[in-house]
Amino acid sequence: MGKKNQAGMSNLLLALLLVLVAYNCAAAAGAGGGGGGRRGHHQFEAEAVDSEGKDEQQQKLFMLQEEKEVVRTEAGVIKVVSGGSDRLMKSLQKQPLIDIGFITMEPKSLLLPHYLDSTLVLFVRLGDARIGHIYKDELVERDLKAGDIYTIEAGSAFYLVNTAGGQRLRIICSIVRASPTIGSNPFQPFFIGGGKHPASVLAGFDFKTLSTAFNVSGRELGELLGANLSGPILPLSDSQRPANAWSGFLDLKKEERVALLKRAADFEAPVDREGEGWTWLFRKLMSPLMSSNDDATDPYNLYESKPDFSNDYGWSMAVDENDYSPLKLPDVTVYLVNLTAGSMMAPHINPRATEYGVVLRGTGEVQVVFPNGTLAMKAEVKEGDVFLVPRFFPFCQIASLNGPFEFFGFTTSARDNQPQFLVGEGSVMQLLRGRELAKALGLSEKRLGELLDAQSLSTILPSAKAAPRRLEEGEVLRMMI
């Protein structure tokens, strides 16, 4: 989504024409009876057509509504929307499964240090944050602001702080699973700092093993693993600071924080562990990694980037591995689209990736079409809704007449996705125009040209009222039959 790149389109033209001819043949065969043995995405066509609740299914088939609240404390909430079942994704060209996370943190709060079994691509929707994580065996800290995207590799320990004094932090993230999930959670956090809630990853070892590993007494080990925390997200306001060294650590300048961590890693020096709890354990675990790395990649800001496409009816952009190299690891592209009231992202397909979308602002409609030319989904969407579009399935997004429609999301390939537009100037149908396409549609070449030339715009199209010419319903039907 976002980049209108005609390079490589010629590779699809013959294939699309063959699909059209093959479909016509299949439709003719189906009219004479038979039609069993449908598999893959055809099973979803059958479900949509055969079910008594067809209309309801069409409204929700590719809407992602399985939401799970995985963290809730007085300082923040984390929710995860499942990217679909493994069965669904296996049926959709074996694309990787992506879950969508929503992180909300109150002012001056901390998400405890932990690592995940999944790679994250973070998008800061609102607020300011500081993230610290391990990059190439070193501690890296970066300040994030609204519009920034940033990646955290699976297995890389990190913490997150809402640095704003009076504003909530809102982050949307893709959760790209690095391995099959164990248990019912869509992803698995492993907390480095912890106590009774959440527990540290080390809490499962017996005392003798840990006492030997850390060279401390059993009593001291009990102090480390028994911190009474209020959950994975802690408040850090002056009146609610936890009684450990981490509170003051966050108020230091960056160079002071790095220096403190380096000093904390000097285990030969006496260490006052009284009252430090999990913070001391964290420093122990991270000791080989406590050095500053200024070579780590900086965030990439979507709001400060130039759109790939723009006209009077909206704009779109996509950021792939060529624009931001850290996206190569999770193999994800990030996109952002803004449509004016009533305008449309023209019908198109993604030849390389499944697309996940999150509505950021406004209301609109998402239409998805099955390979056999029947409607798969026609859903009204609003802020916070999450949807997916399978690879190769034609689709479009339409803004309501009430105001702008903005949506953001991820596609399952870090390469330039090269979306192929089916309608409009420079589209697949425009490039295929000629005797062969006219024959396939049952039109003369002249009439085909007249119908295709009716739309002189590309990619983002105006509403019906603003369009220079609107085809009569009969003309549209004649093209599609």
C-alpha positions as CSV (number, residue, x, y, z in Angstrom):
1,M,0.0,0.0,0.0
2,G,1.2,3.5,-0.7
3,K,3.8,3.3,-3.5
4,K,2.6,3.4,-7.0
5,N,5.4,1.6,-8.8
6,Q,4.8,0.5,-12.4
7,A,8.1,-1.4,-12.5
8,G,7.4,-5.1,-12.8
9,M,3.8,-4.6,-13.8
10,S,4.4,-6.2,-17.2
11,N,5.3,-9.4,-15.3
12,L,1.7,-9.6,-14.2
13,L,-0.2,-8.6,-17.3
14,L,-0.2,-12.0,-19.0
15,A,-0.9,-13.8,-15.8
16,L,-3.9,-11.6,-15.1
17,L,-5.3,-12.1,-18.5
18,L,-4.9,-15.9,-18.2
19,V,-6.7,-15.7,-14.8
20,L,-9.6,-13.8,-16.4
21,V,-9.9,-16.4,-19.2
22,A,-9.5,-19.3,-16.8
23,Y,-12.3,-17.8,-14.6
24,N,-14.6,-17.5,-17.5
25,C,-14.0,-21.1,-18.4
26,A,-14.5,-22.2,-14.8
27,A,-17.7,-20.2,-14.6
28,A,-19.0,-21.9,-17.7
29,A,-18.1,-25.3,-16.4
30,G,-19.8,-24.5,-13.0
31,A,-23.0,-23.5,-14.8
32,G,-23.3,-27.0,-16.2
33,G,-22.9,-28.7,-12.7
34,G,-20.1,-30.1,-10.6
35,G,-17.9,-27.7,-8.8
36,G,-16.7,-29.9,-5.9
37,G,-13.3,-30.1,-4.3
38,R,-12.7,-26.4,-3.6
39,R,-9.7,-25.6,-1.4
40,G,-7.6,-22.7,-0.2
41,H,-9.3,-19.4,-0.3
42,H,-12.2,-21.0,-2.2
43,Q,-13.4,-22.5,1.1
44,F,-14.0,-18.9,2.3
45,E,-16.0,-18.2,-0.8
46,A,-18.1,-21.3,-0.1
47,E,-18.7,-20.3,3.5
48,A,-19.8,-16.8,2.5
49,V,-22.2,-18.0,-0.2
50,D,-23.6,-21.0,1.6
51,S,-24.2,-19.5,5.0
52,E,-27.6,-18.1,5.9
53,G,-25.7,-15.2,7.5
54,K,-24.1,-14.2,4.3
55,D,-24.5,-10.5,4.8
56,E,-23.1,-10.5,8.3
57,Q,-20.1,-12.6,7.1
58,Q,-19.4,-10.2,4.3
59,Q,-19.3,-7.4,6.8
60,K,-16.8,-9.2,9.1
61,L,-14.9,-11.9,7.1
62,F,-11.5,-10.0,7.1
63,M,-12.2,-7.8,10.2
64,L,-9.9,-8.8,13.0
65,Q,-12.0,-8.7,16.2
66,E,-10.3,-11.2,18.5
67,E,-8.8,-8.8,21.0
68,K,-7.0,-9.9,24.2
69,E,-6.0,-7.7,27.1
70,V,-2.6,-9.0,28.1
71,V,-1.6,-6.3,30.6
72,R,-3.6,-3.9,32.8
73,T,-2.2,-1.8,35.7
74,E,-3.0,1.6,37.1
75,A,-0.2,2.9,34.8
76,G,-1.1,1.4,31.5
77,V,-2.8,-1.2,29.3
78,I,-1.6,-3.5,26.5
79,K,-4.1,-5.2,24.1
80,V,-3.3,-7.5,21.3
81,V,-5.6,-8.2,18.3
82,S,-5.0,-11.6,16.8
83,G,-3.9,-11.5,13.1
84,G,-6.0,-14.5,12.3
85,S,-5.9,-18.2,12.9
86,D,-3.1,-20.4,11.6
87,R,-5.7,-22.2,9.5
88,L,-6.7,-18.9,7.9
89,M,-3.2,-17.8,7.1
90,K,-2.2,-21.2,5.7
91,S,-5.1,-20.8,3.3
92,L,-4.0,-17.4,2.3
93,Q,-0.8,-18.2,0.4
94,K,1.1,-19.1,3.6
95,Q,1.8,-15.5,4.5
96,P,3.4,-15.0,8.0
97,L,1.1,-14.2,10.9
98,I,1.2,-10.7,12.3
99,D,-0.7,-9.7,15.5
100,I,-1.4,-6.0,16.2
101,G,-0.6,-4.6,19.6
102,F,-2.0,-1.4,21.2
103,I,0.1,0.0,24.1
104,T,-1.3,2.8,26.3
105,M,0.9,4.2,29.1
106,E,0.0,6.9,31.5
107,P,2.3,10.0,32.0
108,K,5.6,9.2,33.6
109,S,5.3,5.4,33.6
110,L,7.6,2.5,32.8
111,L,7.2,-0.8,31.0
112,L,9.5,-3.1,32.8
113,P,12.6,-4.6,31.1
114,H,11.8,-7.8,29.2
115,Y,12.2,-9.6,25.9
116,L,9.7,-11.2,23.6
117,D,9.6,-14.3,21.4
118,S,8.4,-11.9,18.6
119,T,9.9,-9.0,16.7
120,L,8.1,-5.7,17.2
121,V,7.7,-2.8,14.8
122,L,6.6,0.2,16.9
123,F,4.6,3.2,15.6
124,V,4.2,6.1,18.0
125,R,0.6,7.3,17.5
126,L,0.6,9.9,20.2
127,G,3.1,11.2,22.8
128,D,6.8,11.0,23.6
129,A,8.8,8.0,24.8
130,R,12.2,6.7,25.6
131,I,13.2,3.2,24.6
132,G,16.2,1.3,25.8
133,H,17.2,-2.0,24.3
134,I,20.0,-4.3,23.5
135,Y,21.5,-3.8,20.0
136,K,24.6,-5.7,18.9
137,D,25.4,-6.6,22.5
138,E,25.2,-3.0,23.7
139,L,22.6,-0.8,25.4
140,V,21.0,1.7,23.1
141,E,18.5,4.4,24.1
142,R,16.4,6.4,21.7
143,D,13.8,9.2,22.2
144,L,10.6,8.6,20.2
145,K,7.9,11.0,19.2
146,A,4.6,10.9,17.3
147,G,5.0,9.4,13.8
148,D,8.2,7.5,14.6
149,I,8.6,3.8,13.7
150,Y,11.2,1.6,15.4
151,T,12.0,-2.1,15.5
152,I,12.8,-4.4,18.4
153,E,14.3,-7.8,17.5
154,A,12.9,-11.0,19.1
155,G,15.0,-11.9,22.1
156,S,16.3,-8.3,22.6
157,A,15.7,-7.0,26.1
158,F,14.1,-3.6,26.2
159,Y,12.2,-1.2,28.4
160,L,9.8,1.7,27.5
161,V,9.2,4.9,29.3
162,N,6.4,7.5,28.8
163,T,8.5,10.6,29.3
164,A,5.7,13.1,28.9
165,G,4.4,14.7,32.1
166,G,0.8,15.3,31.1
167,Q,0.1,13.1,28.1
168,R,-0.7,9.4,27.5
169,L,1.6,7.5,25.2
170,R,-0.2,5.5,22.5
171,I,1.8,3.0,20.4
172,I,0.5,0.6,17.7
173,C,2.9,-2.3,16.9
174,S,3.1,-5.3,14.6
175,I,4.0,-8.5,16.5
176,V,5.8,-10.8,14.1
177,R,6.1,-14.2,15.6
178,A,9.6,-15.7,15.5
179,S,8.4,-19.2,16.3
180,P,5.2,-21.1,17.0
181,T,3.5,-19.7,20.1
182,I,3.4,-21.8,23.2
183,G,0.2,-21.5,25.1
184,S,-2.8,-19.3,24.5
185,N,-1.0,-15.9,24.5
186,P,-0.4,-14.4,21.1
187,F,3.1,-13.6,22.2
188,Q,5.2,-14.4,25.2
189,P,7.0,-11.8,27.3
190,F,10.0,-12.8,29.4
191,F,10.5,-10.3,32.2
192,I,14.1,-9.7,33.4
193,G,13.0,-7.3,36.1
194,G,10.3,-8.8,38.3
195,G,9.1,-10.0,41.6
196,K,5.8,-11.4,42.7
197,H,4.0,-9.8,39.7
198,P,5.3,-10.1,37.2
199,A,7.8,-12.9,38.0
200,S,11.3,-12.7,36.8
201,V,12.3,-15.3,34.2
202,L,14.8,-16.6,36.8
203,A,12.2,-17.3,39.4
204,G,11.7,-20.9,38.2
205,F,15.2,-22.0,39.1
206,D,15.8,-23.4,42.5
207,F,17.6,-21.3,45.1
208,K,20.8,-23.3,45.2
209,T,21.3,-22.9,41.4
210,L,20.7,-19.2,41.5
211,S,22.7,-18.6,44.6
212,T,25.6,-20.4,43.0
213,A,25.2,-18.5,39.7
214,F,25.0,-15.1,41.4
215,N,27.3,-15.9,44.2
216,V,24.9,-14.5,46.8
217,S,23.2,-16.0,49.9
218,G,19.7,-17.5,49.9
219,R,18.4,-14.5,51.9
220,E,19.8,-12.0,49.4
221,L,18.3,-14.0,46.5
222,G,15.0,-13.9,48.3
223,E,15.2,-10.1,48.3
224,L,15.9,-10.1,44.5
225,L,12.9,-12.2,43.6
226,G,10.4,-11.0,46.1
227,A,9.8,-7.4,45.0
228,N,6.2,-6.3,45.5
229,L,5.5,-4.7,42.1
230,S,2.2,-3.5,40.9
231,G,2.5,-5.1,37.4
232,P,4.5,-4.9,34.2
233,I,3.8,-1.1,33.8
234,L,4.7,1.0,36.8
235,P,3.9,4.6,37.6
236,L,6.9,6.8,38.1
237,S,5.3,10.0,39.4
238,D,7.0,11.6,42.4
239,S,4.2,10.4,44.7
240,Q,4.2,6.9,43.4
241,R,7.8,6.0,42.6
242,P,8.8,2.4,43.5
243,A,11.4,2.2,46.2
244,N,14.3,1.2,44.1
245,A,17.1,2.8,42.2
246,W,15.3,2.6,38.9
247,S,13.2,5.7,39.6
248,G,16.1,8.0,39.9
249,F,17.8,6.3,37.0
250,L,15.2,7.6,34.6
251,D,15.8,11.2,35.6
252,L,19.5,11.2,34.8
253,K,21.0,12.4,31.5
254,K,21.8,9.8,29.0
255,E,25.5,9.8,29.6
256,E,24.9,9.6,33.3
257,R,22.6,6.6,32.9
258,V,25.2,4.8,30.8
259,A,27.9,5.6,33.4
260,L,25.7,4.3,36.2
261,L,25.0,1.1,34.4
262,K,28.7,0.6,33.7
263,R,29.5,1.2,37.4
264,A,26.7,-1.2,38.4
265,A,28.3,-3.9,36.2
266,D,31.6,-3.7,38.2
267,F,30.8,-6.7,40.5
268,E,34.2,-6.6,42.1
269,A,33.2,-3.4,43.9
270,P,30.9,-3.6,47.0
271,V,27.3,-3.2,46.0
272,D,24.6,-2.0,48.3
273,R,21.6,-4.2,47.4
274,E,19.3,-3.0,50.2
275,G,16.0,-2.0,48.7
276,E,17.1,-2.4,45.1
277,G,15.2,-5.6,44.4
278,W,14.8,-6.5,40.7
279,T,17.0,-3.5,39.7
280,W,20.1,-5.2,41.0
281,L,19.1,-8.4,39.2
282,F,18.6,-6.5,36.0
283,R,22.1,-5.0,36.2
284,K,23.5,-8.4,36.9
285,L,21.9,-10.0,33.9
286,M,22.8,-7.1,31.6
287,S,26.3,-6.6,32.8
288,P,28.1,-7.7,29.6
289,L,26.0,-5.4,27.5
290,M,26.2,-2.1,29.4
291,S,28.0,0.1,26.9
292,S,26.6,2.9,24.7
293,N,26.1,2.3,20.9
294,D,25.7,5.4,18.9
295,D,25.7,3.4,15.6
296,A,22.3,1.9,16.2
297,T,19.6,3.0,13.7
298,D,17.5,6.0,14.6
299,P,13.7,6.1,14.3
300,Y,12.0,6.8,11.0
301,N,9.3,9.4,11.2
302,L,6.3,8.9,8.9
303,Y,4.8,12.4,9.6
304,E,8.0,14.1,8.5
305,S,8.4,12.0,5.2
306,K,7.2,13.0,1.8
307,P,4.3,11.0,0.4
308,D,5.0,8.6,-2.4
309,F,1.7,9.7,-4.1
310,S,-0.4,12.8,-3.6
311,N,-3.2,14.6,-5.4
312,D,-6.2,16.7,-4.5
313,Y,-8.0,13.7,-3.0
314,G,-5.4,12.3,-0.6
315,W,-2.0,10.9,-0.2
316,S,-0.2,7.7,0.6
317,M,3.3,6.5,1.6
318,A,5.0,3.2,2.2
319,V,8.3,2.6,4.1
320,D,10.1,-0.6,3.2
321,E,13.6,-2.0,3.8
322,N,15.0,0.3,1.2
323,D,13.8,3.3,3.2
324,Y,14.5,1.9,6.7
325,S,16.8,-1.1,6.8
326,P,15.6,-2.5,10.2
327,L,12.4,-3.5,8.5
328,K,14.3,-6.2,6.7
329,L,14.5,-8.4,9.8
330,P,10.8,-8.7,10.5
331,D,10.1,-8.6,6.8
332,V,7.5,-5.9,7.1
333,T,6.5,-2.7,5.2
334,V,4.8,0.1,7.0
335,Y,2.2,2.3,5.2
336,L,0.1,5.4,5.9
337,V,-2.8,6.6,3.8
338,N,-5.0,9.8,4.1
339,L,-8.1,10.2,2.0
340,T,-10.3,13.3,1.8
341,A,-14.0,13.0,2.4
342,G,-15.7,10.7,-0.1
343,S,-12.5,9.8,-2.0
344,M,-11.3,6.3,-2.8
345,M,-8.1,4.3,-2.9
346,A,-8.7,2.7,-6.3
347,P,-9.3,-1.1,-6.5
348,H,-5.9,-2.8,-6.5
349,I,-4.1,-5.9,-5.4
350,N,-0.9,-6.7,-3.4
351,P,1.1,-9.3,-5.4
352,R,3.7,-9.9,-2.7
353,A,2.0,-9.5,0.7
354,T,-1.0,-9.7,3.0
355,E,-2.0,-6.3,4.3
356,Y,-3.0,-5.4,7.8
357,G,-4.8,-2.1,8.4
358,V,-5.7,0.0,11.5
359,V,-8.0,3.0,11.2
360,L,-6.4,6.0,12.9
361,R,-9.0,8.7,12.2
362,G,-12.4,9.1,10.6
363,T,-14.8,6.5,9.1
364,G,-14.9,4.7,5.9
365,E,-15.5,1.5,4.1
366,V,-13.3,-1.5,3.1
367,Q,-14.3,-3.7,0.2
368,V,-12.5,-7.0,-0.6
369,V,-13.3,-9.3,-3.5
370,F,-12.9,-13.0,-3.9
371,P,-10.9,-14.4,-6.8
372,N,-14.2,-15.5,-8.5
373,G,-15.4,-11.9,-8.7
374,T,-17.9,-12.1,-5.8
375,L,-17.9,-9.7,-2.8
376,A,-15.9,-11.1,0.1
377,M,-16.3,-8.2,2.5
378,K,-18.0,-4.8,2.6
379,A,-17.3,-3.4,6.0
380,E,-17.9,0.0,7.6
381,V,-14.9,0.9,9.7
382,K,-14.0,3.5,12.3
383,E,-11.1,4.5,14.5
384,G,-9.4,1.6,16.2
385,D,-10.8,-1.1,13.8
386,V,-8.3,-3.6,12.4
387,F,-8.7,-5.4,9.1
388,L,-6.6,-7.6,6.8
389,V,-6.5,-8.1,3.1
390,P,-5.1,-11.4,1.7
391,R,-2.4,-11.4,-0.9
392,F,-3.8,-11.2,-4.5
393,F,-7.4,-10.3,-3.3
394,P,-8.7,-7.1,-5.0
395,F,-9.7,-4.4,-2.6
396,C,-10.3,-0.7,-2.1
397,Q,-10.9,1.7,0.8
398,I,-13.4,4.6,0.6
399,A,-13.7,7.6,2.9
400,S,-17.1,8.5,4.3
401,L,-18.5,11.9,3.4
402,N,-18.2,13.1,7.0
403,G,-14.5,13.9,6.8
404,P,-10.9,12.6,6.2
405,F,-10.2,8.9,6.5
406,E,-6.7,8.0,7.7
407,F,-5.4,4.4,8.1
408,F,-2.1,2.9,8.8
409,G,-0.7,-0.6,8.8
410,F,1.8,-3.3,7.9
411,T,2.3,-5.6,4.9
412,T,4.0,-9.0,5.2
413,S,7.0,-8.2,3.0
414,A,9.8,-5.7,3.5
415,R,10.4,-5.5,-0.2
416,D,8.6,-2.9,-2.4
417,N,5.2,-4.4,-2.6
418,Q,4.4,-2.9,-6.0
419,P,0.6,-2.7,-5.6
420,Q,-1.1,-3.2,-8.9
421,F,-4.0,-0.9,-9.5
422,L,-6.8,-2.4,-11.5
423,V,-8.7,0.8,-12.4
424,G,-7.5,4.3,-13.4
425,E,-4.7,5.9,-15.4
426,G,-1.7,3.6,-15.8
427,S,-3.7,0.6,-14.3
428,V,-3.6,-3.0,-15.3
429,M,-6.7,-2.7,-17.4
430,Q,-5.3,0.4,-19.1
431,L,-2.1,-1.4,-20.0
432,L,-4.0,-4.5,-21.1
433,R,-6.3,-2.6,-23.4
434,G,-6.4,-4.0,-26.8
435,R,-8.0,-6.7,-28.9
436,E,-7.4,-9.5,-26.3
437,L,-9.0,-7.7,-23.4
438,A,-11.9,-6.4,-25.5
439,K,-12.6,-10.0,-26.6
440,A,-12.5,-11.2,-23.0
441,L,-15.0,-8.6,-22.0
442,G,-17.2,-9.0,-25.0
443,L,-16.6,-5.4,-26.2
444,S,-15.3,-3.8,-29.3
445,E,-11.9,-2.2,-29.0
446,K,-13.4,1.2,-29.5
447,R,-16.0,0.8,-26.8
448,L,-13.4,-0.6,-24.4
449,G,-11.2,2.5,-25.0
450,E,-14.2,4.8,-24.3
451,L,-15.0,3.1,-21.1
452,L,-11.3,3.0,-19.9
453,D,-10.7,6.6,-20.9
454,A,-13.6,7.8,-18.7
455,Q,-11.2,7.8,-15.7
456,S,-8.1,10.0,-16.2
457,L,-6.9,9.9,-12.6
458,S,-4.9,7.3,-10.8
459,T,-4.4,5.7,-7.4
460,I,-6.7,8.0,-5.3
461,L,-9.9,8.9,-7.0
462,P,-12.5,11.6,-6.1
463,S,-16.0,10.9,-4.9
464,A,-18.8,10.3,-7.4
465,K,-20.0,13.9,-7.0
466,A,-16.5,15.3,-7.7
467,A,-15.7,12.9,-10.6
468,P,-15.6,14.5,-14.1
469,R,-17.9,11.8,-15.5
470,R,-19.9,9.0,-13.9
471,L,-20.6,5.8,-15.9
472,E,-24.2,4.7,-16.1
473,E,-24.9,1.5,-14.1
474,G,-25.6,-0.3,-17.4
475,E,-22.2,0.5,-18.7
476,V,-20.5,-0.8,-15.6
477,L,-22.5,-4.0,-15.7
478,R,-21.7,-4.5,-19.4
479,M,-18.0,-4.3,-18.7
480,M,-18.1,-6.8,-15.8
481,I,-20.4,-9.4,-17.5
